[in-house]
């Protein structure tokens, strides 16, 4: 995928420090297959919109050239 989005259900967020640079490992499953394979996206905290993610949240990940560049919590509509 050169550019696109992917919806998922957040399983957990794990902070990771590599040589003092903090990143977040975002573990998620596909939206329609919550019991399926768990995927991992490593992003900087600045890539998470609002900086508030909780397990079970519906999230949307934006990809550019196959790399996750933005994670957004999707708020359910009325």
mmJSON file of the N, C-alpha and C atoms, coordinates in Angstrom:
{"data_MODEL":{"atom_site":{
"group_PDB":["ATOM","ATOM","ATOM","ATOM","ATOM","ATOM","ATOM","ATOM","ATOM","ATOM","ATOM","ATOM","ATOM","ATOM","ATOM","ATOM","ATOM","ATOM","ATOM","ATOM","ATOM","ATOM","ATOM","ATOM","ATOM","ATOM","ATOM","ATOM","ATOM","ATOM","ATOM","ATOM","ATOM","ATOM","ATOM","ATOM","ATOM","ATOM","ATOM","ATOM","ATOM","ATOM","ATOM","ATOM","ATOM","ATOM","ATOM","ATOM","ATOM","ATOM","ATOM","ATOM","ATOM","ATOM","ATOM","ATOM","ATOM","ATOM","ATOM","ATOM","ATOM","ATOM","ATOM","ATOM","ATOM","ATOM","ATOM","ATOM","ATOM","ATOM","ATOM","ATOM","ATOM","ATOM","ATOM","ATOM","ATOM","ATOM","ATOM","ATOM","ATOM","ATOM","ATOM","ATOM","ATOM","ATOM","ATOM","ATOM","ATOM","ATOM","ATOM","ATOM","ATOM","ATOM","ATOM","ATOM","ATOM","ATOM","ATOM","ATOM","ATOM","ATOM","ATOM","ATOM","ATOM","ATOM","ATOM","ATOM","ATOM","ATOM","ATOM","ATOM","ATOM","ATOM","ATOM","ATOM","ATOM","ATOM","ATOM","ATOM","ATOM","ATOM","ATOM","ATOM","ATOM","ATOM","ATOM","ATOM","ATOM","ATOM","ATOM","ATOM","ATOM","ATOM","ATOM","ATOM","ATOM","ATOM","ATOM","ATOM","ATOM","ATOM","ATOM","ATOM","ATOM","ATOM","ATOM","ATOM","ATOM","ATOM","ATOM","ATOM","ATOM","ATOM","ATOM","ATOM","ATOM","ATOM","ATOM","ATOM","ATOM","ATOM","ATOM","ATOM","ATOM","ATOM","ATOM","ATOM","ATOM","ATOM","ATOM","ATOM","ATOM","ATOM","ATOM","ATOM","ATOM","ATOM","ATOM","ATOM","ATOM","ATOM","ATOM","ATOM","ATOM","ATOM","ATOM","ATOM","ATOM","ATOM","ATOM","ATOM","ATOM","ATOM","ATOM","ATOM","ATOM","ATOM","ATOM","ATOM","ATOM","ATOM","ATOM","ATOM","ATOM","ATOM","ATOM","ATOM","ATOM","ATOM","ATOM","ATOM","ATOM","ATOM","ATOM","ATOM","ATOM","ATOM","ATOM","ATOM","ATOM","ATOM","ATOM","ATOM","ATOM","ATOM","ATOM","ATOM","ATOM","ATOM","ATOM","ATOM","ATOM","ATOM"],
"id":[1,2,3,4,5,6,7,8,9,10,11,12,13,14,15,16,17,18,19,20,21,22,23,24,25,26,27,28,29,30,31,32,33,34,35,36,37,38,39,40,41,42,43,44,45,46,47,48,49,50,51,52,53,54,55,56,57,58,59,60,61,62,63,64,65,66,67,68,69,70,71,72,73,74,75,76,77,78,79,80,81,82,83,84,85,86,87,88,89,90,91,92,93,94,95,96,97,98,99,100,101,102,103,104,105,106,107,108,109,110,111,112,113,114,115,116,117,118,119,120,121,122,123,124,125,126,127,128,129,130,131,132,133,134,135,136,137,138,139,140,141,142,143,144,145,146,147,148,149,150,151,152,153,154,155,156,157,158,159,160,161,162,163,164,165,166,167,168,169,170,171,172,173,174,175,176,177,178,179,180,181,182,183,184,185,186,187,188,189,190,191,192,193,194,195,196,197,198,199,200,201,202,203,204,205,206,207,208,209,210,211,212,213,214,215,216,217,218,219,220,221,222,223,224,225,226,227,228,229,230,231,232,233,234],
"type_symbol":["N","C","C","N","C","C","N","C","C","N","C","C","N","C","C","N","C","C","N","C","C","N","C","C","N","C","C","N","C","C","N","C","C","N","C","C","N","C","C","N","C","C","N","C","C","N","C","C","N","C","C","N","C","C","N","C","C","N","C","C","N","C","C","N","C","C","N","C","C","N","C","C","N","C","C","N","C","C","N","C","C","N","C","C","N","C","C","N","C","C","N","C","C","N","C","C","N","C","C","N","C","C","N","C","C","N","C","C","N","C","C","N","C","C","N","C","C","N","C","C","N","C","C","N","C","C","N","C","C","N","C","C","N","C","C","N","C","C","N","C","C","N","C","C","N","C","C","N","C","C","N","C","C","N","C","C","N","C","C","N","C","C","N","C","C","N","C","C","N","C","C","N","C","C","N","C","C","N","C","C","N","C","C","N","C","C","N","C","C","N","C","C","N","C","C","N","C","C","N","C","C","N","C","C","N","C","C","N","C","C","N","C","C","N","C","C","N","C","C","N","C","C","N","C","C","N","C","C","N","C","C","N","C","C"],
"label_atom_id":["N","CA","C","N","CA","C","N","CA","C","N","CA","C","N","CA","C","N","CA","C","N","CA","C","N","CA","C","N","CA","C","N","CA","C","N","CA","C","N","CA","C","N","CA","C","N","CA","C","N","CA","C","N","CA","C","N","CA","C","N","CA","C","N","CA","C","N","CA","C","N","CA","C","N","CA","C","N","CA","C","N","CA","C","N","CA","C","N","CA","C","N","CA","C","N","CA","C","N","CA","C","N","CA","C","N","CA","C","N","CA","C","N","CA","C","N","CA","C","N","CA","C","N","CA","C","N","CA","C","N","CA","C","N","CA","C","N","CA","C","N","CA","C","N","CA","C","N","CA","C","N","CA","C","N","CA","C","N","CA","C","N","CA","C","N","CA","C","N","CA","C","N","CA","C","N","CA","C","N","CA","C","N","CA","C","N","CA","C","N","CA","C","N","CA","C","N","CA","C","N","CA","C","N","CA","C","N","CA","C","N","CA","C","N","CA","C","N","CA","C","N","CA","C","N","CA","C","N","CA","C","N","CA","C","N","CA","C","N","CA","C","N","CA","C","N","CA","C","N","CA","C","N","CA","C","N","CA","C","N","CA","C","N","CA","C","N","CA","C","N","CA","C"],
"label_alt_id":[null,null,null,null,null,null,null,null,null,null,null,null,null,null,null,null,null,null,null,null,null,null,null,null,null,null,null,null,null,null,null,null,null,null,null,null,null,null,null,null,null,null,null,null,null,null,null,null,null,null,null,null,null,null,null,null,null,null,null,null,null,null,null,null,null,null,null,null,null,null,null,null,null,null,null,null,null,null,null,null,null,null,null,null,null,null,null,null,null,null,null,null,null,null,null,null,null,null,null,null,null,null,null,null,null,null,null,null,null,null,null,null,null,null,null,null,null,null,null,null,null,null,null,null,null,null,null,null,null,null,null,null,null,null,null,null,null,null,null,null,null,null,null,null,null,null,null,null,null,null,null,null,null,null,null,null,null,null,null,null,null,null,null,null,null,null,null,null,null,null,null,null,null,null,null,null,null,null,null,null,null,null,null,null,null,null,null,null,null,null,null,null,null,null,null,null,null,null,null,null,null,null,null,null,null,null,null,null,null,null,null,null,null,null,null,null,null,null,null,null,null,null,null,null,null,null,null,null,null,null,null,null,null,null],
"label_comp_id":["UNK","UNK","UNK","UNK","UNK","UNK","UNK","UNK","UNK","UNK","UNK","UNK","UNK","UNK","UNK","UNK","UNK","UNK","UNK","UNK","UNK","UNK","UNK","UNK","UNK","UNK","UNK","UNK","UNK","UNK","UNK","UNK","UNK","UNK","UNK","UNK","UNK","UNK","UNK","UNK","UNK","UNK","UNK","UNK","UNK","UNK","UNK","UNK","UNK","UNK","UNK","UNK","UNK","UNK","UNK","UNK","UNK","UNK","UNK","UNK","UNK","UNK","UNK","UNK","UNK","UNK","UNK","UNK","UNK","UNK","UNK","UNK","UNK","UNK","UNK","UNK","UNK","UNK","UNK","UNK","UNK","UNK","UNK","UNK","UNK","UNK","UNK","UNK","UNK","UNK","UNK","UNK","UNK","UNK","UNK","UNK","UNK","UNK","UNK","UNK","UNK","UNK","UNK","UNK","UNK","UNK","UNK","UNK","UNK","UNK","UNK","UNK","UNK","UNK","UNK","UNK","UNK","UNK","UNK","UNK","UNK","UNK","UNK","UNK","UNK","UNK","UNK","UNK","UNK","UNK","UNK","UNK","UNK","UNK","UNK","UNK","UNK","UNK","UNK","UNK","UNK","UNK","UNK","UNK","UNK","UNK","UNK","UNK","UNK","UNK","UNK","UNK","UNK","UNK","UNK","UNK","UNK","UNK","UNK","UNK","UNK","UNK","UNK","UNK","UNK","UNK","UNK","UNK","UNK","UNK","UNK","UNK","UNK","UNK","UNK","UNK","UNK","UNK","UNK","UNK","UNK","UNK","UNK","UNK","UNK","UNK","UNK","UNK","UNK","UNK","UNK","UNK","UNK","UNK","UNK","UNK","UNK","UNK","UNK","UNK","UNK","UNK","UNK","UNK","UNK","UNK","UNK","UNK","UNK","UNK","UNK","UNK","UNK","UNK","UNK","UNK","UNK","UNK","UNK","UNK","UNK","UNK","UNK","UNK","UNK","UNK","UNK","UNK","UNK","UNK","UNK","UNK","UNK","UNK"],
"label_asym_id":["A","A","A","A","A","A","A","A","A","A","A","A","A","A","A","A","A","A","A","A","A","A","A","A","A","A","A","A","A","A","A","A","A","A","A","A","A","A","A","A","A","A","A","A","A","A","A","A","A","A","A","A","A","A","A","A","A","A","A","A","A","A","A","A","A","A","A","A","A","A","A","A","A","A","A","A","A","A","A","A","A","A","A","A","A","A","A","A","A","A","A","A","A","A","A","A","A","A","A","A","A","A","A","A","A","A","A","A","A","A","A","A","A","A","A","A","A","A","A","A","A","A","A","A","A","A","A","A","A","A","A","A","A","A","A","A","A","A","A","A","A","A","A","A","A","A","A","A","A","A","A","A","A","A","A","A","A","A","A","A","A","A","A","A","A","A","A","A","A","A","A","A","A","A","A","A","A","A","A","A","A","A","A","A","A","A","A","A","A","A","A","A","A","A","A","A","A","A","A","A","A","A","A","A","A","A","A","A","A","A","A","A","A","A","A","A","A","A","A","A","A","A","A","A","A","A","A","A","A","A","A","A","A","A"],
"label_entity_id":["1","1","1","1","1","1","1","1","1","1","1","1","1","1","1","1","1","1","1","1","1","1","1","1","1","1","1","1","1","1","1","1","1","1","1","1","1","1","1","1","1","1","1","1","1","1","1","1","1","1","1","1","1","1","1","1","1","1","1","1","1","1","1","1","1","1","1","1","1","1","1","1","1","1","1","1","1","1","1","1","1","1","1","1","1","1","1","1","1","1","1","1","1","1","1","1","1","1","1","1","1","1","1","1","1","1","1","1","1","1","1","1","1","1","1","1","1","1","1","1","1","1","1","1","1","1","1","1","1","1","1","1","1","1","1","1","1","1","1","1","1","1","1","1","1","1","1","1","1","1","1","1","1","1","1","1","1","1","1","1","1","1","1","1","1","1","1","1","1","1","1","1","1","1","1","1","1","1","1","1","1","1","1","1","1","1","1","1","1","1","1","1","1","1","1","1","1","1","1","1","1","1","1","1","1","1","1","1","1","1","1","1","1","1","1","1","1","1","1","1","1","1","1","1","1","1","1","1","1","1","1","1","1","1"],
"label_seq_id":[1,1,1,2,2,2,3,3,3,4,4,4,5,5,5,6,6,6,7,7,7,8,8,8,9,9,9,10,10,10,11,11,11,12,12,12,13,13,13,14,14,14,15,15,15,16,16,16,17,17,17,18,18,18,19,19,19,20,20,20,21,21,21,22,22,22,23,23,23,24,24,24,25,25,25,26,26,26,27,27,27,28,28,28,29,29,29,30,30,30,31,31,31,32,32,32,33,33,33,34,34,34,35,35,35,36,36,36,37,37,37,38,38,38,39,39,39,40,40,40,41,41,41,42,42,42,43,43,43,44,44,44,45,45,45,46,46,46,47,47,47,48,48,48,49,49,49,50,50,50,51,51,51,52,52,52,53,53,53,54,54,54,55,55,55,56,56,56,57,57,57,58,58,58,59,59,59,60,60,60,61,61,61,62,62,62,63,63,63,64,64,64,65,65,65,66,66,66,67,67,67,68,68,68,69,69,69,70,70,70,71,71,71,72,72,72,73,73,73,74,74,74,75,75,75,76,76,76,77,77,77,78,78,78],
"pdbx_PDB_ins_code":[null,null,null,null,null,null,null,null,null,null,null,null,null,null,null,null,null,null,null,null,null,null,null,null,null,null,null,null,null,null,null,null,null,null,null,null,null,null,null,null,null,null,null,null,null,null,null,null,null,null,null,null,null,null,null,null,null,null,null,null,null,null,null,null,null,null,null,null,null,null,null,null,null,null,null,null,null,null,null,null,null,null,null,null,null,null,null,null,null,null,null,null,null,null,null,null,null,null,null,null,null,null,null,null,null,null,null,null,null,null,null,null,null,null,null,null,null,null,null,null,null,null,null,null,null,null,null,null,null,null,null,null,null,null,null,null,null,null,null,null,null,null,null,null,null,null,null,null,null,null,null,null,null,null,null,null,null,null,null,null,null,null,null,null,null,null,null,null,null,null,null,null,null,null,null,null,null,null,null,null,null,null,null,null,null,null,null,null,null,null,null,null,null,null,null,null,null,null,null,null,null,null,null,null,null,null,null,null,null,null,null,null,null,null,null,null,null,null,null,null,null,null,null,null,null,null,null,null,null,null,null,null,null,null],
"Cartn_x":[0.844,0.0,0.897,0.804,1.599,1.046,-0.27,-0.921,-2.319,-2.719,-4.053,-4.272,-5.429,-5.77,-6.175,-6.122,-6.504,-7.208,-8.393,-9.138,-8.837,-8.801,-8.517,-9.066,-8.899,-9.256,-7.957,-7.719,-6.484,-6.456,-5.361,-5.175,-4.32,-3.208,-2.371,-1.385,-0.85,0.188,1.374,2.543,3.758,4.81,5.182,6.279,7.602,8.426,9.726,10.763,11.882,12.966,14.156,14.56,15.719,16.74,17.833,18.886,18.312,17.333,16.742,15.602,15.351,14.246,13.012,11.966,10.756,9.85,9.386,8.388,7.292,6.167,5.067,4.814,4.741,4.312,2.803,2.09,0.634,0.247,-0.352,-0.804,-2.305,-2.715,-4.122,-4.514,-5.831,-6.384,-7.249,-7.539,-8.409,-9.8,-10.465,-11.772,-12.794,-12.848,-13.842,-13.439,-12.225,-11.704,-10.942,-11.668,-11.036,-10.272,-10.642,-9.939,-8.855,-8.619,-7.626,-6.212,-5.37,-3.958,-3.763,-2.816,-2.459,-1.351,-1.524,-0.554,0.179,1.337,2.146,2.503,2.343,2.786,3.622,4.838,5.697,5.685,5.261,5.181,5.753,6.105,6.485,5.237,5.328,4.145,3.478,4.232,3.665,2.738,2.794,1.946,0.568,0.378,-0.897,-1.725,-2.827,-3.695,-4.365,-4.174,-4.786,-4.0,-3.072,-2.213,-2.986,-4.262,-5.042,-5.636,-5.073,-5.574,-5.779,-6.877,-7.191,-7.47,-7.081,-7.411,-8.913,-9.25,-10.644,-11.105,-10.303,-10.656,-10.633,-11.562,-11.532,-10.526,-9.503,-8.464,-8.359,-7.808,-7.52,-6.048,-5.328,-3.924,-3.774,-3.005,-2.704,-1.307,-1.187,0.083,0.562,1.869,2.501,3.692,3.7,4.725,4.892,3.756,3.759,4.17,4.395,4.844,3.739,3.389,2.361,2.879,2.081,2.509,1.548,0.351,-0.622,-1.61,-1.939,-2.927,-3.981,-5.241,-6.345,-7.383,-7.867,-8.973,-10.26,-11.037,-12.295,-13.418,-14.109,-15.219,-16.494,-17.21,-18.436,-19.467,-20.14,-21.167,-22.48,-23.428,-24.72,-25.557],
"Cartn_y":[-1.164,0.0,1.237,2.011,3.234,4.303,4.498,5.463,4.968,4.981,4.532,4.464,3.931,3.802,2.369,2.063,0.735,0.914,0.316,0.388,-0.838,-0.623,-1.733,-1.501,-2.511,-2.443,-2.519,-1.502,-1.424,-2.505,-3.231,-4.243,-3.707,-3.041,-2.422,-1.456,-0.584,0.369,0.122,-0.065,-0.343,0.701,1.554,2.498,1.743,2.19,1.578,2.688,2.513,3.496,2.846,3.43,2.94,4.061,3.879,4.897,6.243,6.192,7.401,7.987,7.478,7.952,7.103,7.745,7.008,6.829,5.603,5.258,4.473,4.333,3.526,2.368,1.163,-0.002,-0.115,-0.035,-0.102,-1.502,-2.284,-3.628,-3.559,-4.08,-4.002,-5.195,-5.418,-6.426,-5.716,-6.392,-5.807,-5.592,-4.556,-4.167,-5.294,-5.979,-7.034,-8.386,-8.502,-9.797,-9.622,-9.287,-8.975,-10.139,-11.364,-12.518,-13.021,-12.288,-12.69,-12.279,-12.234,-11.924,-10.532,-10.418,-9.123,-8.508,-7.244,-6.511,-5.502,-5.066,-4.111,-2.929,-1.735,-0.516,0.269,0.647,1.444,2.881,3.792,5.204,6.046,7.278,8.231,8.752,9.2,9.693,10.874,11.624,12.754,12.306,11.038,10.52,10.094,10.089,9.681,10.928,11.07,12.233,12.189,13.235,13.311,12.616,11.768,11.049,10.217,9.935,9.135,7.943,6.786,5.544,4.553,3.824,2.804,1.49,0.355,-0.927,-1.025,-1.555,-1.673,-0.532,0.545,1.673,1.266,1.831,1.713,2.752,2.32,3.237,3.177,4.237,4.27,4.631,3.827,4.071,4.553,5.604,6.108,5.646,5.161,4.643,5.471,5.616,6.261,5.393,4.893,3.977,2.786,2.272,1.087,1.314,2.561,2.882,3.641,3.224,3.97,5.356,6.394,7.77,8.512,7.939,8.616,7.593,7.75,6.886,7.797,7.531,8.346,7.457,7.87,7.169,7.584,6.6,6.869,6.876,8.013,8.143,7.649,6.722,6.213,7.327,7.308,8.298,7.974,8.886,8.676,7.597],
"Cartn_z":[0.0,0.0,0.0,-1.055,-1.103,-0.178,-0.23,0.643,0.926,2.19,2.526,4.015,4.392,5.802,6.108,7.398,7.869,9.209,9.358,10.61,11.456,12.762,13.654,15.046,15.883,17.291,18.088,18.905,19.683,20.755,20.822,21.856,22.997,22.652,23.689,23.059,23.911,23.518,24.434,23.848,24.622,24.289,25.255,24.989,24.843,23.914,23.654,23.571,24.247,24.169,23.482,22.366,21.626,21.602,22.33,22.452,22.903,23.818,24.365,23.55,22.352,21.513,21.811,22.313,22.688,21.477,21.3,20.277,20.969,20.289,20.815,19.869,20.43,19.671,19.833,18.719,18.703,18.229,19.12,18.78,18.49,17.341,16.958,16.105,16.03,15.129,14.105,13.01,11.994,12.58,12.138,12.67,12.568,11.463,11.285,11.833,12.377,12.82,14.128,15.214,16.494,17.107,16.778,17.331,16.381,15.294,14.298,14.673,13.684,13.855,14.444,15.375,15.956,15.113,14.76,13.958,14.838,14.398,15.147,14.254,14.801,14.123,15.124,14.762,15.646,15.148,16.023,15.665,16.799,16.48,17.509,18.188,19.442,20.141,19.434,18.648,17.907,16.783,16.4,15.33,15.837,17.16,17.747,18.018,17.318,17.461,18.834,19.642,20.963,22.057,21.723,22.667,23.692,23.439,24.385,23.657,23.917,23.347,24.477,24.415,25.406,24.684,25.286,24.676,24.407,23.24,22.824,21.936,21.838,20.971,19.506,18.741,17.278,16.812,16.097,15.623,14.109,13.547,12.116,11.962,11.202,10.939,9.511,9.321,7.984,7.607,6.391,5.883,4.702,4.611,3.466,3.083,1.881,1.38,2.333,2.816,3.661,5.102,5.509,6.86,7.585,8.824,9.557,9.942,9.632,9.913,10.841,11.081,11.935,12.485,13.779,14.426,15.051,14.72,15.203,15.876,17.033,17.695,16.98,16.562,15.868,16.893,16.996,17.938,17.259,17.896,17.28,17.108,15.973,15.671,16.371,16.306,16.976,16.351],
"occupancy":[1.0,1.0,1.0,1.0,1.0,1.0,1.0,1.0,1.0,1.0,1.0,1.0,1.0,1.0,1.0,1.0,1.0,1.0,1.0,1.0,1.0,1.0,1.0,1.0,1.0,1.0,1.0,1.0,1.0,1.0,1.0,1.0,1.0,1.0,1.0,1.0,1.0,1.0,1.0,1.0,1.0,1.0,1.0,1.0,1.0,1.0,1.0,1.0,1.0,1.0,1.0,1.0,1.0,1.0,1.0,1.0,1.0,1.0,1.0,1.0,1.0,1.0,1.0,1.0,1.0,1.0,1.0,1.0,1.0,1.0,1.0,1.0,1.0,1.0,1.0,1.0,1.0,1.0,1.0,1.0,1.0,1.0,1.0,1.0,1.0,1.0,1.0,1.0,1.0,1.0,1.0,1.0,1.0,1.0,1.0,1.0,1.0,1.0,1.0,1.0,1.0,1.0,1.0,1.0,1.0,1.0,1.0,1.0,1.0,1.0,1.0,1.0,1.0,1.0,1.0,1.0,1.0,1.0,1.0,1.0,1.0,1.0,1.0,1.0,1.0,1.0,1.0,1.0,1.0,1.0,1.0,1.0,1.0,1.0,1.0,1.0,1.0,1.0,1.0,1.0,1.0,1.0,1.0,1.0,1.0,1.0,1.0,1.0,1.0,1.0,1.0,1.0,1.0,1.0,1.0,1.0,1.0,1.0,1.0,1.0,1.0,1.0,1.0,1.0,1.0,1.0,1.0,1.0,1.0,1.0,1.0,1.0,1.0,1.0,1.0,1.0,1.0,1.0,1.0,1.0,1.0,1.0,1.0,1.0,1.0,1.0,1.0,1.0,1.0,1.0,1.0,1.0,1.0,1.0,1.0,1.0,1.0,1.0,1.0,1.0,1.0,1.0,1.0,1.0,1.0,1.0,1.0,1.0,1.0,1.0,1.0,1.0,1.0,1.0,1.0,1.0,1.0,1.0,1.0,1.0,1.0,1.0,1.0,1.0,1.0,1.0,1.0,1.0,1.0,1.0,1.0,1.0,1.0,1.0],
"B_iso_or_equiv":[0.0,0.0,0.0,0.0,0.0,0.0,0.0,0.0,0.0,0.0,0.0,0.0,0.0,0.0,0.0,0.0,0.0,0.0,0.0,0.0,0.0,0.0,0.0,0.0,0.0,0.0,0.0,0.0,0.0,0.0,0.0,0.0,0.0,0.0,0.0,0.0,0.0,0.0,0.0,0.0,0.0,0.0,0.0,0.0,0.0,0.0,0.0,0.0,0.0,0.0,0.0,0.0,0.0,0.0,0.0,0.0,0.0,0.0,0.0,0.0,0.0,0.0,0.0,0.0,0.0,0.0,0.0,0.0,0.0,0.0,0.0,0.0,0.0,0.0,0.0,0.0,0.0,0.0,0.0,0.0,0.0,0.0,0.0,0.0,0.0,0.0,0.0,0.0,0.0,0.0,0.0,0.0,0.0,0.0,0.0,0.0,0.0,0.0,0.0,0.0,0.0,0.0,0.0,0.0,0.0,0.0,0.0,0.0,0.0,0.0,0.0,0.0,0.0,0.0,0.0,0.0,0.0,0.0,0.0,0.0,0.0,0.0,0.0,0.0,0.0,0.0,0.0,0.0,0.0,0.0,0.0,0.0,0.0,0.0,0.0,0.0,0.0,0.0,0.0,0.0,0.0,0.0,0.0,0.0,0.0,0.0,0.0,0.0,0.0,0.0,0.0,0.0,0.0,0.0,0.0,0.0,0.0,0.0,0.0,0.0,0.0,0.0,0.0,0.0,0.0,0.0,0.0,0.0,0.0,0.0,0.0,0.0,0.0,0.0,0.0,0.0,0.0,0.0,0.0,0.0,0.0,0.0,0.0,0.0,0.0,0.0,0.0,0.0,0.0,0.0,0.0,0.0,0.0,0.0,0.0,0.0,0.0,0.0,0.0,0.0,0.0,0.0,0.0,0.0,0.0,0.0,0.0,0.0,0.0,0.0,0.0,0.0,0.0,0.0,0.0,0.0,0.0,0.0,0.0,0.0,0.0,0.0,0.0,0.0,0.0,0.0,0.0,0.0,0.0,0.0,0.0,0.0,0.0,0.0],
"pdbx_formal_charge":[null,null,null,null,null,null,null,null,null,null,null,null,null,null,null,null,null,null,null,null,null,null,null,null,null,null,null,null,null,null,null,null,null,null,null,null,null,null,null,null,null,null,null,null,null,null,null,null,null,null,null,null,null,null,null,null,null,null,null,null,null,null,null,null,null,null,null,null,null,null,null,null,null,null,null,null,null,null,null,null,null,null,null,null,null,null,null,null,null,null,null,null,null,null,null,null,null,null,null,null,null,null,null,null,null,null,null,null,null,null,null,null,null,null,null,null,null,null,null,null,null,null,null,null,null,null,null,null,null,null,null,null,null,null,null,null,null,null,null,null,null,null,null,null,null,null,null,null,null,null,null,null,null,null,null,null,null,null,null,null,null,null,null,null,null,null,null,null,null,null,null,null,null,null,null,null,null,null,null,null,null,null,null,null,null,null,null,null,null,null,null,null,null,null,null,null,null,null,null,null,null,null,null,null,null,null,null,null,null,null,null,null,null,null,null,null,null,null,null,null,null,null,null,null,null,null,null,null,null,null,null,null,null,null],
"auth_seq_id":[1,1,1,2,2,2,3,3,3,4,4,4,5,5,5,6,6,6,7,7,7,8,8,8,9,9,9,10,10,10,11,11,11,12,12,12,13,13,13,14,14,14,15,15,15,16,16,16,17,17,17,18,18,18,19,19,19,20,20,20,21,21,21,22,22,22,23,23,23,24,24,24,25,25,25,26,26,26,27,27,27,28,28,28,29,29,29,30,30,30,31,31,31,32,32,32,33,33,33,34,34,34,35,35,35,36,36,36,37,37,37,38,38,38,39,39,39,40,40,40,41,41,41,42,42,42,43,43,43,44,44,44,45,45,45,46,46,46,47,47,47,48,48,48,49,49,49,50,50,50,51,51,51,52,52,52,53,53,53,54,54,54,55,55,55,56,56,56,57,57,57,58,58,58,59,59,59,60,60,60,61,61,61,62,62,62,63,63,63,64,64,64,65,65,65,66,66,66,67,67,67,68,68,68,69,69,69,70,70,70,71,71,71,72,72,72,73,73,73,74,74,74,75,75,75,76,76,76,77,77,77,78,78,78],
"auth_comp_id":["UNK","UNK","UNK","UNK","UNK","UNK","UNK","UNK","UNK","UNK","UNK","UNK","UNK","UNK","UNK","UNK","UNK","UNK","UNK","UNK","UNK","UNK","UNK","UNK","UNK","UNK","UNK","UNK","UNK","UNK","UNK","UNK","UNK","UNK","UNK","UNK","UNK","UNK","UNK","UNK","UNK","UNK","UNK","UNK","UNK","UNK","UNK","UNK","UNK","UNK","UNK","UNK","UNK","UNK","UNK","UNK","UNK","UNK","UNK","UNK","UNK","UNK","UNK","UNK","UNK","UNK","UNK","UNK","UNK","UNK","UNK","UNK","UNK","UNK","UNK","UNK","UNK","UNK","UNK","UNK","UNK","UNK","UNK","UNK","UNK","UNK","UNK","UNK","UNK","UNK","UNK","UNK","UNK","UNK","UNK","UNK","UNK","UNK","UNK","UNK","UNK","UNK","UNK","UNK","UNK","UNK","UNK","UNK","UNK","UNK","UNK","UNK","UNK","UNK","UNK","UNK","UNK","UNK","UNK","UNK","UNK","UNK","UNK","UNK","UNK","UNK","UNK","UNK","UNK","UNK","UNK","UNK","UNK","UNK","UNK","UNK","UNK","UNK","UNK","UNK","UNK","UNK","UNK","UNK","UNK","UNK","UNK","UNK","UNK","UNK","UNK","UNK","UNK","UNK","UNK","UNK","UNK","UNK","UNK","UNK","UNK","UNK","UNK","UNK","UNK","UNK","UNK","UNK","UNK","UNK","UNK","UNK","UNK","UNK","UNK","UNK","UNK","UNK","UNK","UNK","UNK","UNK","UNK","UNK","UNK","UNK","UNK","UNK","UNK","UNK","UNK","UNK","UNK","UNK","UNK","UNK","UNK","UNK","UNK","UNK","UNK","UNK","UNK","UNK","UNK","UNK","UNK","UNK","UNK","UNK","UNK","UNK","UNK","UNK","UNK","UNK","UNK","UNK","UNK","UNK","UNK","UNK","UNK","UNK","UNK","UNK","UNK","UNK","UNK","UNK","UNK","UNK","UNK","UNK"],
"auth_asym_id":["A","A","A","A","A","A","A","A","A","A","A","A","A","A","A","A","A","A","A","A","A","A","A","A","A","A","A","A","A","A","A","A","A","A","A","A","A","A","A","A","A","A","A","A","A","A","A","A","A","A","A","A","A","A","A","A","A","A","A","A","A","A","A","A","A","A","A","A","A","A","A","A","A","A","A","A","A","A","A","A","A","A","A","A","A","A","A","A","A","A","A","A","A","A","A","A","A","A","A","A","A","A","A","A","A","A","A","A","A","A","A","A","A","A","A","A","A","A","A","A","A","A","A","A","A","A","A","A","A","A","A","A","A","A","A","A","A","A","A","A","A","A","A","A","A","A","A","A","A","A","A","A","A","A","A","A","A","A","A","A","A","A","A","A","A","A","A","A","A","A","A","A","A","A","A","A","A","A","A","A","A","A","A","A","A","A","A","A","A","A","A","A","A","A","A","A","A","A","A","A","A","A","A","A","A","A","A","A","A","A","A","A","A","A","A","A","A","A","A","A","A","A","A","A","A","A","A","A","A","A","A","A","A","A"],
"auth_atom_id":["N","CA","C","N","CA","C","N","CA","C","N","CA","C","N","CA","C","N","CA","C","N","CA","C","N","CA","C","N","CA","C","N","CA","C","N","CA","C","N","CA","C","N","CA","C","N","CA","C","N","CA","C","N","CA","C","N","CA","C","N","CA","C","N","CA","C","N","CA","C","N","CA","C","N","CA","C","N","CA","C","N","CA","C","N","CA","C","N","CA","C","N","CA","C","N","CA","C","N","CA","C","N","CA","C","N","CA","C","N","CA","C","N","CA","C","N","CA","C","N","CA","C","N","CA","C","N","CA","C","N","CA","C","N","CA","C","N","CA","C","N","CA","C","N","CA","C","N","CA","C","N","CA","C","N","CA","C","N","CA","C","N","CA","C","N","CA","C","N","CA","C","N","CA","C","N","CA","C","N","CA","C","N","CA","C","N","CA","C","N","CA","C","N","CA","C","N","CA","C","N","CA","C","N","CA","C","N","CA","C","N","CA","C","N","CA","C","N","CA","C","N","CA","C","N","CA","C","N","CA","C","N","CA","C","N","CA","C","N","CA","C","N","CA","C","N","CA","C","N","CA","C","N","CA","C","N","CA","C","N","CA","C","N","CA","C","N","CA","C","N","CA","C"],
"pdbx_PDB_model_num":[1,1,1,1,1,1,1,1,1,1,1,1,1,1,1,1,1,1,1,1,1,1,1,1,1,1,1,1,1,1,1,1,1,1,1,1,1,1,1,1,1,1,1,1,1,1,1,1,1,1,1,1,1,1,1,1,1,1,1,1,1,1,1,1,1,1,1,1,1,1,1,1,1,1,1,1,1,1,1,1,1,1,1,1,1,1,1,1,1,1,1,1,1,1,1,1,1,1,1,1,1,1,1,1,1,1,1,1,1,1,1,1,1,1,1,1,1,1,1,1,1,1,1,1,1,1,1,1,1,1,1,1,1,1,1,1,1,1,1,1,1,1,1,1,1,1,1,1,1,1,1,1,1,1,1,1,1,1,1,1,1,1,1,1,1,1,1,1,1,1,1,1,1,1,1,1,1,1,1,1,1,1,1,1,1,1,1,1,1,1,1,1,1,1,1,1,1,1,1,1,1,1,1,1,1,1,1,1,1,1,1,1,1,1,1,1,1,1,1,1,1,1,1,1,1,1,1,1,1,1,1,1,1,1]
}}}
